[in-house]
Amino acid sequence: MVSIMAGNYDFTQLNKEKIAELLAQDDFSAVYEAADKVRRSNVGNTVNLRAIIEFSNVCRRQCTYCGLNRGNKELQRFRMGHEEIVNTAKLAIQAGYKTIVLQSGEDDYFTKERMGRLIEDIKNIEAPFETAVTLSIGERSYKEYKYFREKGADRYLLKHETADAKLYAGLHPCGTFEERIECLKILKELGYETGGGFMTGLPGQSLYTVAEDILLLKKIGCDMAGIGPFISNPKTPLKGEKSGEPELAKRAVAITRLLLPKANLPITTSLSVLSEAETPGGQHENPFNFGANVIMKKVTPDKYKHAYEIYPAKLSRTDIVKDRKELERSILRYGRIPL
Ligand code: 5AD
């Protein structure tokens, strides 16, 4: 095992207690430095850019934190058409994206066959490189996951949201923690590059929970992990709750980098450190200095973008080519290589 030493710390023995202790420290800089070092030697200086198409906000579930939950009657629901989705993917690929992430609520309209055709058509878009297709469409059956894989899907994102089964039950009236973990196991078994992840700052969560969240990513063998702060959405049952602090999410990403040195770790949208770092008067620190190596960019057409409201966020107009160029420029400014 590689010994990760920084300052007075030896990060090789990271159990639940040790992780919780690290997360609570006043000065976290030694861990950030170690995470940055591990990131550099394992995944290098590249920042992988992904294009996300939010193709349907219809959802059969009722996750209490999420604006897409089916109880939210204020949300105008949409589904993009097949050609519209494929054309959006084409524009993203032409702009230089090598990964297309298809994300939606759990929408039964997108049957196994409909998803299969989408995957196939996107994989067949002409490009100077092989396009990777990532699915982020929630819990499906073994048969469906297998079929999507056969049709060419490469990766799958399915966050476990919280490793505390009791907390999970309170947040998810529609499904169990065991079912979620079973899906993640199946995805791994089918050879997907598998992404887990969780929210930090959830009401009722402790630092021990966050420690367990990180250890669970390791146990599953996640190839990717999306970690972001909970943002209270006024149109959900968790309205009025306090939102999570971005700092805790950043710390969780850093420790995840130590435990999963080769993982792809995005700066999640909810963390959006990049835009924050560029706000005049905001922080100007390098947003890539805590272990992350992926940026996910929405390429959803403007007419749908605002309805994909998982939590309230400021959205700018989408210009796929221009947005990508801007992203590349800012990544280069921070001394990293956009891919
Ligand atoms: N705050 C932060 N993240 C959220 N997600 C859903 N709702 C919220 C929220 N209120 C994240 C979850 C989910 C993904 C679709 O978005 O982690 O997996």
Boltz pocket constraint, residues with backbone or C-beta under 6 A from the ligand:
constraints:
  - pocket:
      binder: B
      contacts: [[A, 65], [A, 66], [A, 67], [A, 159], [A, 161], [A, 198], [A, 199], [A, 228], [A, 229], [A, 230], [A, 231], [A, 232], [A, 233], [A, 270], [A, 310], [A, 311]]
      max_distance: 6.0
